[in-house]
Amino acid sequence: MVSSSHEALHRIFQKDPALLTRACQRLLHIPFPEPREIAVLNADLTEIEPVERRVDTLLRVDTEEGDYLLVVESQGKKDEDKRGSWAYYLSYLYAKYRCEPVLIVLTQSTATARWAARPIQLGLPGWHSLTVRPLVLGPDNVPLITNERDAARDVPLAVFSAMTHGKGPGAAAILDSLAAALETIDPESAAVFAQLVESGLVDPQAKQIWRDMMATINYFFRHEVAEKVREEGREEGRDEARVQERVTMILRTLVWRGIQISDAERERVLGTTDLGQLATWLDRSYQVADARELFAEGS
C-alpha cells in the first residue's frame, strides 16, 4: 500500500523505470540515451561499516559575504578515483556545515595540475547533475621566487614556491633565497618552515642541498647534545641529536598549529627514542586536528 503522495510520486518510476528516461527525452528534451536494461537498486545509502574519508586540510573562512570551507588536497599524480572522492567531500561538507565548500588542489607537477583543473562532470552529456571545478595551484601559476627580498616579503609563499619549483638546476637559487628569508623571522617559525621544505621537496638533490643549508644556518641544532656531536662526531651522539631534533619539531609544530597537547601526550613524545616512530609522529603533526591522532594505530 502506497501511503503518501511523496511515496507515490517516485514509486511510479519503480513500477515503470523506463518512464523516467522517456520523461527526460519527451518532457525535458534531454537526449537521454536509449536504455538497453534498467535495474531498480536498493535505495538505502546508509554506510553500515564506517568508511574513512579524510581531506588533507579543511579550513573554515568567515567573510562579509558568508562562510566558506576551503578543502585542500595535495595531489602528486593523476588519480581517476578522485572524481568520486572530491564530489563526495564537497557534498558531505555542505550537508554537514551548511556553507559553501571550495576545492583547492596543490601539486608540484604541471601534468597533474592540468589534469586536476579539468571539471569533473557527473550526469548526462550536456546536462550535468553535479560539476566539480577545482582551483589548482601548481608550477604554472605559483610564482618562482629566487630573490631574497621577495622571499622575505612573504615567507610562507616563498616556502610554498620552493616546494612547488624546488627541483632541477634552478633549485639552489630558489632555496638560497628562502634560507636567507628564514633568518628574518622568529626561530621557531623558521624551524617549522625549514622542516616543511625538507619534507616537501621531491628532488633528492634539492633535498640534500636544503639539508646542507640548514646545517649551516643551524636551525635544528640549538641544544647541547647536537653541539657535542659537532665537536666529537660520535654516531651515538648523532642519534641522540636526531631524537631531540624530532621531538622538538613535533612539539613546536603542534604549538605553531594551535593544537592543544596534554602533559601525558607531551611526556610520551619526550620519552620516545625510536627515530622511526618519531618520524611518523612528525609527519602526522602537520595534519592532525587533535594531538591524540599522533598516536593512532595503523594510520
C-alpha positions in Angstrom: 0.0 0.0 0.0 1.4 3.4 -1.0 0.9 5.7 2.0 1.7 9.2 0.8 2.0 11.5 -2.2 5.7 11.5 -1.6 5.9 7.8 -2.0 3.6 7.7 -5.0 5.5 10.4 -6.8 8.6 8.3 -7.1 7.2 4.8 -6.8 5.7 5.1 -10.3 9.2 5.1 -11.7 9.9 1.8 -9.8 6.8 0.3 -11.5 7.9 1.5 -14.9 11.6 2.5 -14.8 11.6 3.4 -18.5 9.1 6.1 -17.8 11.9 8.2 -16.2 14.1 8.1 -19.4 11.0 8.8 -21.6 10.2 11.8 -19.3 13.8 13.1 -19.8 13.5 12.7 -23.5 10.0 14.0 -24.2 9.2 16.4 -21.4 12.6 17.8 -20.6 14.0 17.5 -24.1 17.2 16.0 -22.8 18.8 13.5 -25.2 19.0 10.6 -22.7 20.4 7.5 -24.4 18.0 4.7 -25.2 18.3 2.2 -22.3 19.1 -1.4 -23.0 18.2 -2.5 -19.5 17.1 -0.8 -16.3 17.5 -2.3 -12.8 15.9 -1.0 -9.6 18.7 -0.8 -6.9 18.5 -0.6 -3.1 17.7 3.0 -2.3 19.3 2.8 1.2 22.5 4.9 1.0 23.5 4.3 4.7 27.0 3.0 5.1 26.8 0.1 7.5 30.5 -0.1 8.0 32.2 3.3 8.6 34.5 4.3 5.7 37.3 6.6 6.5 37.2 9.6 4.3 39.7 12.4 5.1 40.7 15.5 3.2 44.3 16.8 3.5 43.4 20.1 5.1 40.0 21.7 5.9 39.7 25.4 6.7 36.6 27.5 7.6 36.8 31.1 6.4 34.5 33.8 7.6 33.9 36.7 5.1 31.4 39.5 4.9 29.7 37.5 2.2 29.4 34.4 4.3 31.4 31.4 5.5 33.4 29.2 3.2 35.1 25.9 3.6 38.4 25.6 1.9 39.0 21.9 1.1 42.7 21.5 0.4 44.0 18.4 -1.4 47.7 17.7 -2.2 47.9 15.7 -5.4 51.1 14.0 -6.5 49.8 12.3 -9.7 46.6 11.7 -11.7 44.1 9.6 -9.8 40.7 9.0 -11.5 39.3 7.8 -8.2 39.3 11.4 -7.1 36.3 12.1 -9.4 34.1 10.3 -6.9 36.1 11.3 -3.8 36.2 15.0 -4.4 32.5 15.2 -5.3 31.7 13.2 -2.1 33.8 15.5 0.0 32.1 18.7 -1.2 28.6 17.3 -0.9 29.2 15.9 2.5 30.8 19.0 3.8 28.0 21.2 2.5 25.4 19.0 4.2 27.3 19.0 7.5 28.4 22.6 7.8 25.8 24.4 5.5 28.4 26.7 4.0 30.0 26.7 0.5 32.9 24.3 0.0 35.8 25.3 -2.3 38.1 22.6 -3.5 41.8 23.7 -3.9 44.3 21.2 -5.3 48.0 21.6 -4.7 50.6 19.9 -6.9 54.2 20.0 -7.9 53.5 18.5 -11.4 52.4 20.5 -14.4 50.8 17.4 -15.9 48.9 16.7 -12.7 47.8 20.4 -12.5 46.3 20.3 -15.9 44.5 17.0 -15.1 43.2 18.3 -11.8 41.9 21.6 -13.4 39.6 19.8 -15.7 36.0 20.0 -14.4 34.5 16.8 -13.0 31.1 16.5 -14.6 28.7 13.8 -13.3 25.5 13.1 -15.1 24.3 13.3 -18.8 26.5 14.8 -21.5 25.3 18.3 -21.9 23.3 18.2 -18.7 25.4 17.6 -15.6 23.8 16.9 -12.3 27.0 17.8 -10.5 30.0 19.7 -11.6 33.2 19.9 -9.5 35.7 22.6 -10.6 38.9 22.5 -8.5 41.1 25.5 -8.1 44.6 24.4 -8.8 47.9 25.8 -7.5 51.0 24.3 -9.3 54.1 25.1 -11.3 52.1 27.1 -13.9 50.7 29.7 -11.5 52.7 29.7 -8.3 55.4 32.4 -8.6 59.1 31.4 -8.8 60.8 33.3 -6.0 64.6 33.5 -6.4 65.1 36.9 -4.8 65.8 37.2 -1.1 63.8 40.4 -0.7 60.7 38.9 -2.4 61.1 35.8 -0.2 61.3 37.8 3.0 58.2 39.8 2.0 56.0 36.7 2.2 57.9 33.8 3.8 55.0 31.2 3.7 54.5 31.9 0.0 58.3 31.5 -0.6 58.1 28.2 1.3 55.3 27.0 -0.9 57.1 28.3 -4.0 60.2 26.3 -3.0 58.3 23.1 -2.6 56.5 23.7 -5.9 59.5 24.6 -8.0 62.4 23.2 -6.0 63.9 20.7 -8.4 66.4 20.7 -11.2 69.3 23.0 -11.8 67.4 26.1 -10.6 66.7 24.6 -7.1 69.8 26.0 -5.4 68.9 29.6 -6.2 65.3 29.2 -5.0 66.4 27.5 -1.8 69.2 30.0 -1.2 66.8 33.0 -1.3 64.4 31.1 1.1 67.2 30.2 3.5 68.1 33.9 3.8 64.5 34.9 4.2 64.1 32.4 7.1 66.7 34.4 9.0 64.3 37.4 9.1 61.6 35.7 11.1 61.4 34.2 14.6 63.5 30.9 15.0 60.5 28.7 15.9 58.6 29.6 12.8 61.7 29.3 10.7 62.3 25.8 12.1 58.8 24.7 11.2 59.1 26.1 7.7 62.5 24.6 7.2 61.2 21.1 8.1 58.2 21.6 5.8 60.5 22.4 2.9 62.7 19.3 3.6 59.6 17.1 3.8 58.0 18.7 0.7 60.9 18.6 -1.7 60.6 15.7 -4.1 64.0 16.1 -5.8 66.7 14.1 -3.7 69.5 16.5 -4.8 67.4 19.6 -3.8 66.6 17.9 -0.5 70.3 17.4 0.2 71.1 21.0 -0.8 68.5 22.2 1.7 69.8 20.0 4.5 73.3 21.3 3.9 72.0 24.9 4.1 70.0 24.2 7.3 73.0 22.6 8.9 75.0 25.8 8.2 72.2 28.1 9.4 71.9 25.9 12.5 68.1 26.0 12.9 67.8 22.4 14.1 70.8 22.1 16.3 70.4 24.6 19.2 70.8 22.1 22.0 73.8 20.7 24.0 73.6 17.2 22.5 73.9 18.4 18.9 76.7 20.8 19.8 78.6 17.8 21.3 78.0 15.8 18.1 79.6 18.5 16.0 82.6 18.6 18.3 83.2 14.9 18.8 81.5 13.4 15.7 80.2 10.3 17.6 77.5 8.2 15.9 75.7 7.7 19.2 75.6 11.4 19.8 74.2 11.9 16.3 71.3 9.5 17.1 70.6 11.4 20.3 70.6 14.7 18.4 68.2 13.3 15.8 65.9 12.2 18.6 66.0 15.6 20.3 65.5 17.3 17.0 62.4 15.4 16.0 60.9 15.6 19.5 61.4 19.4 19.4 59.9 19.7 15.9 56.8 17.6 16.8 56.1 19.8 19.9 56.9 23.0 18.0 54.7 22.1 15.1 51.7 21.3 17.3 52.1 24.6 19.2 52.5 26.6 15.9 49.3 25.0 14.5 47.4 25.7 17.7 46.9 22.1 18.6 46.5 21.5 22.4 48.7 18.8 23.9 48.2 17.3 27.3 51.0 16.7 29.8 50.7 12.9 29.3 50.9 13.3 25.5 53.9 15.6 25.8 55.7 13.1 28.1 55.0 10.3 25.6 56.7 12.3 22.9 59.6 13.4 25.1 60.1 9.8 26.4 60.4 8.2 22.9 63.8 7.5 21.4 62.7 5.4 18.4 63.7 7.5 15.4 61.2 5.7 13.1 58.3 6.3 15.4 59.3 10.0 15.9 59.5 10.4 12.1 55.9 9.0 11.8 54.6 11.4 14.5 56.4 14.3 12.9 54.7 13.7 9.6 51.4 13.4 11.4 52.0 16.6 13.4 51.4 18.7 10.2 48.0 17.3 9.6 46.3 16.1 12.8 43.4 18.1 14.3 43.8 16.6 17.7 47.1 15.6 19.4 45.7 12.1 20.2 45.8 11.4 16.4 49.6 11.4 16.6 49.4 8.0 18.3 46.7 6.4 16.3 47.4 2.8 15.4 47.6 1.9 11.8 47.3 5.4 10.5 
